[in-house]
Amino acid sequence: MIKTVIALLPVLLLAGCATEKAPAPVGMANPASVYCGEQGGKVIIKQEADGAVGYCHLPDGQVVEEWTLYRAAHP
C-alpha cells in the first residue's frame, strides 16, 4: 500500500501543476466595422498617436471614423 502511494505521489504532484487551456476567443465582430461594410464601405485601420483607429471609406468618397458613423446611425 505504501509503495503504491509513493509511486502515485509524483503523478499527483505533476497533475496539480498542469496548465489550463486558454479560453476560446469570442469571435464577435466589431459592430462599427460591420456597419461600415453594410453601408458599402471599406474599413482602413491607421496607426495614430493614441493607437489604431478604423476609418470607413464610403462609396461616395466620404471618409468617416467608423465609430462616429456607427453612433450617428445608432444613437
PyMOL Python script that loads the backbone (N, CA, C, O; Angstrom):
from pymol import cmd

cmd.read_pdbstr("""\
ATOM      1  N   MET A   1       0.832  -1.195   0.000  1.00  0.00           N
ATOM      2  CA  MET A   1       0.000   0.000   0.000  1.00  0.00           C
ATOM      3  C   MET A   1       0.876   1.257   0.000  1.00  0.00           C
ATOM      4  O   MET A   1       0.634   2.178  -0.781  1.00  0.00           O
ATOM      5  N   ILE A   2       1.872   1.301   0.854  1.00  0.00           N
ATOM      6  CA  ILE A   2       2.770   2.455   0.946  1.00  0.00           C
ATOM      7  C   ILE A   2       3.518   2.629  -0.369  1.00  0.00           C
ATOM      8  O   ILE A   2       3.711   3.752  -0.835  1.00  0.00           O
ATOM      9  N   LYS A   3       3.942   1.511  -0.967  1.00  0.00           N
ATOM     10  CA  LYS A   3       4.669   1.597  -2.232  1.00  0.00           C
ATOM     11  C   LYS A   3       3.774   2.191  -3.322  1.00  0.00           C
ATOM     12  O   LYS A   3       4.244   2.958  -4.162  1.00  0.00           O
ATOM     13  N   THR A   4       2.504   1.842  -3.311  1.00  0.00           N
ATOM     14  CA  THR A   4       1.562   2.374  -4.297  1.00  0.00           C
ATOM     15  C   THR A   4       1.390   3.876  -4.116  1.00  0.00           C
ATOM     16  O   THR A   4       1.384   4.622  -5.096  1.00  0.00           O
ATOM     17  N   VAL A   5       1.251   4.322  -2.885  1.00  0.00           N
ATOM     18  CA  VAL A   5       1.097   5.748  -2.594  1.00  0.00           C
ATOM     19  C   VAL A   5       2.351   6.503  -3.015  1.00  0.00           C
ATOM     20  O   VAL A   5       2.261   7.576  -3.613  1.00  0.00           O
ATOM     21  N   ILE A   6       3.505   5.955  -2.710  1.00  0.00           N
ATOM     22  CA  ILE A   6       4.763   6.602  -3.083  1.00  0.00           C
ATOM     23  C   ILE A   6       4.907   6.647  -4.601  1.00  0.00           C
ATOM     24  O   ILE A   6       5.421   7.623  -5.147  1.00  0.00           O
ATOM     25  N   ALA A   7       4.458   5.604  -5.279  1.00  0.00           N
ATOM     26  CA  ALA A   7       4.550   5.565  -6.739  1.00  0.00           C
ATOM     27  C   ALA A   7       3.590   6.568  -7.382  1.00  0.00           C
ATOM     28  O   ALA A   7       3.915   7.147  -8.419  1.00  0.00           O
ATOM     29  N   LEU A   8       2.426   6.781  -6.792  1.00  0.00           N
ATOM     30  CA  LEU A   8       1.426   7.690  -7.368  1.00  0.00           C
ATOM     31  C   LEU A   8       1.640   9.151  -6.979  1.00  0.00           C
ATOM     32  O   LEU A   8       1.128  10.046  -7.650  1.00  0.00           O
ATOM     33  N   LEU A   9       2.377   9.400  -5.923  1.00  0.00           N
ATOM     34  CA  LEU A   9       2.587  10.760  -5.444  1.00  0.00           C
ATOM     35  C   LEU A   9       3.181  11.692  -6.508  1.00  0.00           C
ATOM     36  O   LEU A   9       2.669  12.799  -6.672  1.00  0.00           O
ATOM     37  N   PRO A  10       4.230  11.305  -7.235  1.00  0.00           N
ATOM     38  CA  PRO A  10       4.757  12.204  -8.278  1.00  0.00           C
ATOM     39  C   PRO A  10       3.738  12.497  -9.380  1.00  0.00           C
ATOM     40  O   PRO A  10       3.693  13.605  -9.914  1.00  0.00           O
ATOM     41  N   VAL A  11       2.934  11.509  -9.711  1.00  0.00           N
ATOM     42  CA  VAL A  11       1.909  11.714 -10.740  1.00  0.00           C
ATOM     43  C   VAL A  11       0.896  12.751 -10.274  1.00  0.00           C
ATOM     44  O   VAL A  11       0.510  13.633 -11.042  1.00  0.00           O
ATOM     45  N   LEU A  12       0.470  12.652  -9.035  1.00  0.00           N
ATOM     46  CA  LEU A  12      -0.498  13.607  -8.499  1.00  0.00           C
ATOM     47  C   LEU A  12       0.093  15.008  -8.408  1.00  0.00           C
ATOM     48  O   LEU A  12      -0.592  15.994  -8.681  1.00  0.00           O
ATOM     49  N   LEU A  13       1.350  15.097  -8.029  1.00  0.00           N
ATOM     50  CA  LEU A  13       2.002  16.407  -7.951  1.00  0.00           C
ATOM     51  C   LEU A  13       2.110  17.049  -9.329  1.00  0.00           C
ATOM     52  O   LEU A  13       1.862  18.245  -9.479  1.00  0.00           O
ATOM     53  N   LEU A  14       2.474  16.268 -10.326  1.00  0.00           N
ATOM     54  CA  LEU A  14       2.571  16.806 -11.685  1.00  0.00           C
ATOM     55  C   LEU A  14       1.203  17.184 -12.240  1.00  0.00           C
ATOM     56  O   LEU A  14       1.085  18.171 -12.967  1.00  0.00           O
ATOM     57  N   ALA A  15       0.183  16.424 -11.915  1.00  0.00           N
ATOM     58  CA  ALA A  15      -1.167  16.740 -12.392  1.00  0.00           C
ATOM     59  C   ALA A  15      -1.643  18.070 -11.813  1.00  0.00           C
ATOM     60  O   ALA A  15      -2.365  18.814 -12.478  1.00  0.00           O
ATOM     61  N   GLY A  16      -1.250  18.368 -10.601  1.00  0.00           N
ATOM     62  CA  GLY A  16      -1.622  19.637  -9.980  1.00  0.00           C
ATOM     63  C   GLY A  16      -0.929  20.828 -10.610  1.00  0.00           C
ATOM     64  O   GLY A  16      -1.400  21.958 -10.480  1.00  0.00           O
ATOM     65  N   CYS A  17       0.174  20.595 -11.285  1.00  0.00           N
ATOM     66  CA  CYS A  17       0.929  21.675 -11.925  1.00  0.00           C
ATOM     67  C   CYS A  17       0.546  21.879 -13.385  1.00  0.00           C
ATOM     68  O   CYS A  17       1.081  22.767 -14.049  1.00  0.00           O
ATOM     69  N   ALA A  18      -0.352  21.084 -13.875  1.00  0.00           N
ATOM     70  CA  ALA A  18      -0.736  21.181 -15.287  1.00  0.00           C
ATOM     71  C   ALA A  18      -1.349  22.547 -15.573  1.00  0.00           C
ATOM     72  O   ALA A  18      -2.090  23.091 -14.754  1.00  0.00           O
ATOM     73  N   THR A  19      -1.035  23.090 -16.736  1.00  0.00           N
ATOM     74  CA  THR A  19      -1.577  24.400 -17.109  1.00  0.00           C
ATOM     75  C   THR A  19      -2.975  24.243 -17.690  1.00  0.00           C
ATOM     76  O   THR A  19      -3.306  23.229 -18.304  1.00  0.00           O
ATOM     77  N   GLU A  20      -3.779  25.269 -17.479  1.00  0.00           N
ATOM     78  CA  GLU A  20      -5.125  25.262 -18.033  1.00  0.00           C
ATOM     79  C   GLU A  20      -5.081  25.727 -19.479  1.00  0.00           C
ATOM     80  O   GLU A  20      -4.188  26.475 -19.876  1.00  0.00           O
ATOM     81  N   LYS A  21      -6.052  25.277 -20.259  1.00  0.00           N
ATOM     82  CA  LYS A  21      -6.154  25.732 -21.638  1.00  0.00           C
ATOM     83  C   LYS A  21      -6.600  27.190 -21.653  1.00  0.00           C
ATOM     84  O   LYS A  21      -7.365  27.632 -20.796  1.00  0.00           O
ATOM     85  N   ALA A  22      -6.110  27.921 -22.638  1.00  0.00           N
ATOM     86  CA  ALA A  22      -6.535  29.315 -22.799  1.00  0.00           C
ATOM     87  C   ALA A  22      -8.000  29.338 -23.221  1.00  0.00           C
ATOM     88  O   ALA A  22      -8.435  28.467 -23.974  1.00  0.00           O
ATOM     89  N   PRO A  23      -8.768  30.317 -22.750  1.00  0.00           N
ATOM     90  CA  PRO A  23     -10.171  30.393 -23.151  1.00  0.00           C
ATOM     91  C   PRO A  23     -10.290  30.652 -24.649  1.00  0.00           C
ATOM     92  O   PRO A  23      -9.467  31.348 -25.243  1.00  0.00           O
ATOM     93  N   ALA A  24     -11.314  30.085 -25.234  1.00  0.00           N
ATOM     94  CA  ALA A  24     -11.544  30.255 -26.668  1.00  0.00           C
ATOM     95  C   ALA A  24     -11.929  31.704 -26.961  1.00  0.00           C
ATOM     96  O   ALA A  24     -12.641  32.321 -26.168  1.00  0.00           O
ATOM     97  N   PRO A  25     -11.472  32.256 -28.082  1.00  0.00           N
ATOM     98  CA  PRO A  25     -11.846  33.628 -28.427  1.00  0.00           C
ATOM     99  C   PRO A  25     -13.347  33.735 -28.669  1.00  0.00           C
ATOM    100  O   PRO A  25     -13.994  32.779 -29.097  1.00  0.00           O
ATOM    101  N   VAL A  26     -13.879  34.904 -28.388  1.00  0.00           N
ATOM    102  CA  VAL A  26     -15.320  35.116 -28.503  1.00  0.00           C
ATOM    103  C   VAL A  26     -15.771  35.031 -29.952  1.00  0.00           C
ATOM    104  O   VAL A  26     -16.821  34.454 -30.237  1.00  0.00           O
ATOM    105  N   GLY A  27     -15.005  35.591 -30.862  1.00  0.00           N
ATOM    106  CA  GLY A  27     -15.355  35.523 -32.273  1.00  0.00           C
ATOM    107  C   GLY A  27     -16.447  36.506 -32.660  1.00  0.00           C
ATOM    108  O   GLY A  27     -17.164  36.283 -33.635  1.00  0.00           O
ATOM    109  N   MET A  28     -16.580  37.586 -31.911  1.00  0.00           N
ATOM    110  CA  MET A  28     -17.612  38.573 -32.196  1.00  0.00           C
ATOM    111  C   MET A  28     -16.995  39.730 -32.975  1.00  0.00           C
ATOM    112  O   MET A  28     -15.970  40.281 -32.573  1.00  0.00           O
ATOM    113  N   ALA A  29     -17.618  40.093 -34.082  1.00  0.00           N
ATOM    114  CA  ALA A  29     -17.094  41.161 -34.931  1.00  0.00           C
ATOM    115  C   ALA A  29     -17.357  42.536 -34.319  1.00  0.00           C
ATOM    116  O   ALA A  29     -18.294  42.718 -33.542  1.00  0.00           O
ATOM    117  N   ASN A  30     -16.518  43.489 -34.684  1.00  0.00           N
ATOM    118  CA  ASN A  30     -16.683  44.876 -34.268  1.00  0.00           C
ATOM    119  C   ASN A  30     -17.948  45.423 -34.945  1.00  0.00           C
ATOM    120  O   ASN A  30     -18.001  45.468 -36.174  1.00  0.00           O
ATOM    121  N   PRO A  31     -18.964  45.840 -34.181  1.00  0.00           N
ATOM    122  CA  PRO A  31     -20.211  46.303 -34.791  1.00  0.00           C
ATOM    123  C   PRO A  31     -20.028  47.525 -35.688  1.00  0.00           C
ATOM    124  O   PRO A  31     -20.744  47.672 -36.678  1.00  0.00           O
ATOM    125  N   ALA A  32     -19.083  48.400 -35.360  1.00  0.00           N
ATOM    126  CA  ALA A  32     -18.847  49.580 -36.196  1.00  0.00           C
ATOM    127  C   ALA A  32     -18.261  49.173 -37.542  1.00  0.00           C
ATOM    128  O   ALA A  32     -18.611  49.754 -38.569  1.00  0.00           O
ATOM    129  N   SER A  33     -17.382  48.192 -37.549  1.00  0.00           N
ATOM    130  CA  SER A  33     -16.805  47.702 -38.799  1.00  0.00           C
ATOM    131  C   SER A  33     -17.861  46.997 -39.644  1.00  0.00           C
ATOM    132  O   SER A  33     -17.900  47.157 -40.864  1.00  0.00           O
ATOM    133  N   VAL A  34     -18.710  46.223 -38.992  1.00  0.00           N
ATOM    134  CA  VAL A  34     -19.789  45.530 -39.708  1.00  0.00           C
ATOM    135  C   VAL A  34     -20.728  46.548 -40.338  1.00  0.00           C
ATOM    136  O   VAL A  34     -21.120  46.398 -41.495  1.00  0.00           O
ATOM    137  N   TYR A  35     -21.091  47.583 -39.587  1.00  0.00           N
ATOM    138  CA  TYR A  35     -21.995  48.608 -40.109  1.00  0.00           C
ATOM    139  C   TYR A  35     -21.379  49.317 -41.310  1.00  0.00           C
ATOM    140  O   TYR A  35     -22.073  49.601 -42.285  1.00  0.00           O
ATOM    141  N   CYS A  36     -20.089  49.603 -41.247  1.00  0.00           N
ATOM    142  CA  CYS A  36     -19.396  50.235 -42.372  1.00  0.00           C
ATOM    143  C   CYS A  36     -19.553  49.370 -43.623  1.00  0.00           C
ATOM    144  O   CYS A  36     -19.885  49.877 -44.694  1.00  0.00           O
ATOM    145  N   GLY A  37     -19.317  48.079 -43.486  1.00  0.00           N
ATOM    146  CA  GLY A  37     -19.464  47.166 -44.619  1.00  0.00           C
ATOM    147  C   GLY A  37     -20.885  47.103 -45.137  1.00  0.00           C
ATOM    148  O   GLY A  37     -21.100  47.000 -46.344  1.00  0.00           O
ATOM    149  N   GLU A  38     -21.862  47.164 -44.239  1.00  0.00           N
ATOM    150  CA  GLU A  38     -23.271  47.155 -44.653  1.00  0.00           C
ATOM    151  C   GLU A  38     -23.623  48.392 -45.474  1.00  0.00           C
ATOM    152  O   GLU A  38     -24.540  48.358 -46.296  1.00  0.00           O
ATOM    153  N   GLN A  39     -22.892  49.484 -45.248  1.00  0.00           N
ATOM    154  CA  GLN A  39     -23.132  50.718 -45.999  1.00  0.00           C
ATOM    155  C   GLN A  39     -22.344  50.733 -47.312  1.00  0.00           C
ATOM    156  O   GLN A  39     -22.370  51.724 -48.042  1.00  0.00           O
ATOM    157  N   GLY A  40     -21.650  49.645 -47.605  1.00  0.00           N
ATOM    158  CA  GLY A  40     -20.862  49.562 -48.828  1.00  0.00           C
ATOM    159  C   GLY A  40     -19.458  50.098 -48.680  1.00  0.00           C
ATOM    160  O   GLY A  40     -18.739  50.247 -49.668  1.00  0.00           O
ATOM    161  N   GLY A  41     -19.060  50.391 -47.451  1.00  0.00           N
ATOM    162  CA  GLY A  41     -17.743  50.965 -47.206  1.00  0.00           C
ATOM    163  C   GLY A  41     -16.683  49.922 -46.938  1.00  0.00           C
ATOM    164  O   GLY A  41     -16.960  48.727 -46.842  1.00  0.00           O
ATOM    165  N   LYS A  42     -15.469  50.404 -46.820  1.00  0.00           N
ATOM    166  CA  LYS A  42     -14.323  49.551 -46.532  1.00  0.00           C
ATOM    167  C   LYS A  42     -13.560  50.180 -45.370  1.00  0.00           C
ATOM    168  O   LYS A  42     -13.254  51.372 -45.396  1.00  0.00           O
ATOM    169  N   VAL A  43     -13.252  49.375 -44.351  1.00  0.00           N
ATOM    170  CA  VAL A  43     -12.539  49.879 -43.175  1.00  0.00           C
ATOM    171  C   VAL A  43     -11.035  49.833 -43.430  1.00  0.00           C
ATOM    172  O   VAL A  43     -10.488  48.812 -43.846  1.00  0.00           O
ATOM    173  N   ILE A  44     -10.388  50.952 -43.171  1.00  0.00           N
ATOM    174  CA  ILE A  44      -8.936  51.058 -43.234  1.00  0.00           C
ATOM    175  C   ILE A  44      -8.458  51.422 -41.829  1.00  0.00           C
ATOM    176  O   ILE A  44      -8.912  52.411 -41.253  1.00  0.00           O
ATOM    177  N   ILE A  45      -7.550  50.630 -41.282  1.00  0.00           N
ATOM    178  CA  ILE A  45      -7.011  50.875 -39.945  1.00  0.00           C
ATOM    179  C   ILE A  45      -5.735  51.702 -40.079  1.00  0.00           C
ATOM    180  O   ILE A  45      -4.835  51.357 -40.844  1.00  0.00           O
ATOM    181  N   LYS A  46      -5.671  52.801 -39.325  1.00  0.00           N
ATOM    182  CA  LYS A  46      -4.485  53.662 -39.333  1.00  0.00           C
ATOM    183  C   LYS A  46      -3.924  53.742 -37.922  1.00  0.00           C
ATOM    184  O   LYS A  46      -4.668  53.839 -36.946  1.00  0.00           O
ATOM    185  N   GLN A  47      -2.598  53.702 -37.830  1.00  0.00           N
ATOM    186  CA  GLN A  47      -1.927  53.868 -36.541  1.00  0.00           C
ATOM    187  C   GLN A  47      -1.778  55.358 -36.268  1.00  0.00           C
ATOM    188  O   GLN A  47      -1.202  56.096 -37.067  1.00  0.00           O
ATOM    189  N   GLU A  48      -2.307  55.789 -35.127  1.00  0.00           N
ATOM    190  CA  GLU A  48      -2.198  57.184 -34.716  1.00  0.00           C
ATOM    191  C   GLU A  48      -1.498  57.238 -33.366  1.00  0.00           C
ATOM    192  O   GLU A  48      -1.186  56.198 -32.786  1.00  0.00           O
ATOM    193  N   ALA A  49      -1.254  58.422 -32.871  1.00  0.00           N
ATOM    194  CA  ALA A  49      -0.527  58.588 -31.608  1.00  0.00           C
ATOM    195  C   ALA A  49      -1.203  57.854 -30.449  1.00  0.00           C
ATOM    196  O   ALA A  49      -0.524  57.321 -29.572  1.00  0.00           O
ATOM    197  N   ASP A  50      -2.540  57.824 -30.444  1.00  0.00           N
ATOM    198  CA  ASP A  50      -3.283  57.182 -29.360  1.00  0.00           C
ATOM    199  C   ASP A  50      -3.541  55.701 -29.604  1.00  0.00           C
ATOM    200  O   ASP A  50      -4.119  55.032 -28.748  1.00  0.00           O
ATOM    201  N   GLY A  51      -3.123  55.174 -30.752  1.00  0.00           N
ATOM    202  CA  GLY A  51      -3.362  53.766 -31.075  1.00  0.00           C
ATOM    203  C   GLY A  51      -3.984  53.619 -32.451  1.00  0.00           C
ATOM    204  O   GLY A  51      -3.968  54.553 -33.252  1.00  0.00           O
ATOM    205  N   ALA A  52      -4.530  52.444 -32.721  1.00  0.00           N
ATOM    206  CA  ALA A  52      -5.126  52.155 -34.021  1.00  0.00           C
ATOM    207  C   ALA A  52      -6.547  52.711 -34.092  1.00  0.00           C
ATOM    208  O   ALA A  52      -7.323  52.590 -33.144  1.00  0.00           O
ATOM    209  N   VAL A  53      -6.874  53.326 -35.237  1.00  0.00           N
ATOM    210  CA  VAL A  53      -8.208  53.893 -35.455  1.00  0.00           C
ATOM    211  C   VAL A  53      -8.714  53.389 -36.801  1.00  0.00           C
ATOM    212  O   VAL A  53      -7.983  53.389 -37.791  1.00  0.00           O
ATOM    213  N   GLY A  54      -9.977  52.960 -36.825  1.00  0.00           N
ATOM    214  CA  GLY A  54     -10.574  52.481 -38.067  1.00  0.00           C
ATOM    215  C   GLY A  54     -11.356  53.587 -38.754  1.00  0.00           C
ATOM    216  O   GLY A  54     -12.164  54.275 -38.130  1.00  0.00           O
ATOM    217  N   TYR A  55     -11.107  53.749 -40.043  1.00  0.00           N
ATOM    218  CA  TYR A  55     -11.829  54.733 -40.846  1.00  0.00           C
ATOM    219  C   TYR A  55     -12.623  54.008 -41.912  1.00  0.00           C
ATOM    220  O   TYR A  55     -12.118  53.099 -42.570  1.00  0.00           O
ATOM    221  N   CYS A  56     -13.881  54.421 -42.076  1.00  0.00           N
ATOM    222  CA  CYS A  56     -14.755  53.833 -43.082  1.00  0.00           C
ATOM    223  C   CYS A  56     -14.686  54.680 -44.347  1.00  0.00           C
ATOM    224  O   CYS A  56     -15.029  55.863 -44.331  1.00  0.00           O
ATOM    225  N   HIS A  57     -14.245  54.074 -45.434  1.00  0.00           N
ATOM    226  CA  HIS A  57     -14.192  54.735 -46.739  1.00  0.00           C
ATOM    227  C   HIS A  57     -15.470  54.344 -47.482  1.00  0.00           C
ATOM    228  O   HIS A  57     -15.598  53.221 -47.970  1.00  0.00           O
ATOM    229  N   LEU A  58     -16.411  55.286 -47.560  1.00  0.00           N
ATOM    230  CA  LEU A  58     -17.720  55.035 -48.154  1.00  0.00           C
ATOM    231  C   LEU A  58     -17.671  55.166 -49.676  1.00  0.00           C
ATOM    232  O   LEU A  58     -16.774  55.815 -50.215  1.00  0.00           O
ATOM    233  N   PRO A  59     -18.640  54.549 -50.374  1.00  0.00           N
ATOM    234  CA  PRO A  59     -18.646  54.589 -51.837  1.00  0.00           C
ATOM    235  C   PRO A  59     -18.704  56.001 -52.424  1.00  0.00           C
ATOM    236  O   PRO A  59     -18.223  56.220 -53.536  1.00  0.00           O
ATOM    237  N   ASP A  60     -19.287  56.970 -51.694  1.00  0.00           N
ATOM    238  CA  ASP A  60     -19.385  58.340 -52.218  1.00  0.00           C
ATOM    239  C   ASP A  60     -18.091  59.135 -52.020  1.00  0.00           C
ATOM    240  O   ASP A  60     -18.039  60.323 -52.339  1.00  0.00           O
ATOM    241  N   GLY A  61     -17.040  58.479 -51.492  1.00  0.00           N
ATOM    242  CA  GLY A  61     -15.757  59.142 -51.288  1.00  0.00           C
ATOM    243  C   GLY A  61     -15.564  59.708 -49.896  1.00  0.00           C
ATOM    244  O   GLY A  61     -14.464  60.136 -49.545  1.00  0.00           O
ATOM    245  N   GLN A  62     -16.613  59.714 -49.108  1.00  0.00           N
ATOM    246  CA  GLN A  62     -16.531  60.234 -47.746  1.00  0.00           C
ATOM    247  C   GLN A  62     -15.730  59.267 -46.870  1.00  0.00           C
ATOM    248  O   GLN A  62     -15.867  58.050 -46.994  1.00  0.00           O
ATOM    249  N   VAL A  63     -14.893  59.817 -45.985  1.00  0.00           N
ATOM    250  CA  VAL A  63     -14.119  59.018 -45.031  1.00  0.00           C
ATOM    251  C   VAL A  63     -14.530  59.459 -43.634  1.00  0.00           C
ATOM    252  O   VAL A  63     -14.394  60.627 -43.271  1.00  0.00           O
ATOM    253  N   VAL A  64     -15.040  58.495 -42.847  1.00  0.00           N
ATOM    254  CA  VAL A  64     -15.552  58.790 -41.510  1.00  0.00           C
ATOM    255  C   VAL A  64     -14.967  57.765 -40.540  1.00  0.00           C
ATOM    256  O   VAL A  64     -14.855  56.583 -40.863  1.00  0.00           O
ATOM    257  N   GLU A  65     -14.594  58.234 -39.345  1.00  0.00           N
ATOM    258  CA  GLU A  65     -14.148  57.295 -38.313  1.00  0.00           C
ATOM    259  C   GLU A  65     -15.292  56.320 -38.072  1.00  0.00           C
ATOM    260  O   GLU A  65     -16.439  56.738 -37.917  1.00  0.00           O
ATOM    261  N   GLU A  66     -14.990  55.022 -38.040  1.00  0.00           N
ATOM    262  CA  GLU A  66     -16.045  54.010 -38.054  1.00  0.00           C
ATOM    263  C   GLU A  66     -17.014  54.114 -36.882  1.00  0.00           C
ATOM    264  O   GLU A  66     -18.211  53.896 -37.068  1.00  0.00           O
ATOM    265  N   TRP A  67     -16.538  54.441 -35.680  1.00  0.00           N
ATOM    266  CA  TRP A  67     -17.447  54.548 -34.543  1.00  0.00           C
ATOM    267  C   TRP A  67     -18.305  55.810 -34.627  1.00  0.00           C
ATOM    268  O   TRP A  67     -19.439  55.811 -34.147  1.00  0.00           O
ATOM    269  N   THR A  68     -17.795  56.866 -35.219  1.00  0.00           N
ATOM    270  CA  THR A  68     -18.598  58.078 -35.428  1.00  0.00           C
ATOM    271  C   THR A  68     -19.754  57.761 -36.364  1.00  0.00           C
ATOM    272  O   THR A  68     -20.888  58.171 -36.119  1.00  0.00           O
ATOM    273  N   LEU A  69     -19.466  57.034 -37.433  1.00  0.00           N
ATOM    274  CA  LEU A  69     -20.504  56.626 -38.385  1.00  0.00           C
ATOM    275  C   LEU A  69     -21.543  55.738 -37.703  1.00  0.00           C
ATOM    276  O   LEU A  69     -22.745  55.933 -37.879  1.00  0.00           O
ATOM    277  N   TYR A  70     -21.080  54.777 -36.936  1.00  0.00           N
ATOM    278  CA  TYR A  70     -21.985  53.847 -36.257  1.00  0.00           C
ATOM    279  C   TYR A  70     -22.877  54.571 -35.252  1.00  0.00           C
ATOM    280  O   TYR A  70     -24.086  54.343 -35.212  1.00  0.00           O
ATOM    281  N   ARG A  71     -22.281  55.442 -34.444  1.00  0.00           N
ATOM    282  CA  ARG A  71     -23.061  56.148 -33.415  1.00  0.00           C
ATOM    283  C   ARG A  71     -24.067  57.121 -34.020  1.00  0.00           C
ATOM    284  O   ARG A  71     -25.122  57.361 -33.432  1.00  0.00           O
ATOM    285  N   ALA A  72     -23.756  57.681 -35.180  1.00  0.00           N
ATOM    286  CA  ALA A  72     -24.706  58.587 -35.840  1.00  0.00           C
ATOM    287  C   ALA A  72     -25.970  57.837 -36.253  1.00  0.00           C
ATOM    288  O   ALA A  72     -27.063  58.403 -36.249  1.00  0.00           O
ATOM    289  N   ALA A  73     -25.816  56.570 -36.607  1.00  0.00           N
ATOM    290  CA  ALA A  73     -26.961  55.770 -37.040  1.00  0.00           C
ATOM    291  C   ALA A  73     -27.614  55.005 -35.892  1.00  0.00           C
ATOM    292  O   ALA A  73     -28.746  54.540 -36.028  1.00  0.00           O
ATOM    293  N   HIS A  74     -26.925  54.869 -34.779  1.00  0.00           N
ATOM    294  CA  HIS A  74     -27.427  54.112 -33.630  1.00  0.00           C
ATOM    295  C   HIS A  74     -27.280  54.945 -32.352  1.00  0.00           C
ATOM    296  O   HIS A  74     -26.441  54.643 -31.503  1.00  0.00           O
ATOM    297  N   PRO A  75     -28.099  55.994 -32.221  1.00  0.00           N
ATOM    298  CA  PRO A  75     -27.969  56.869 -31.033  1.00  0.00           C
ATOM    299  C   PRO A  75     -28.363  56.175 -29.736  1.00  0.00           C
ATOM    300  O   PRO A  75     -28.304  56.784 -28.668  1.00  0.00           O
TER     301      PRO A  75
END
""", "prot")
cmd.dss("prot")
cmd.show_as("cartoon", "prot")
cmd.util.cbc("prot")
cmd.orient("prot")
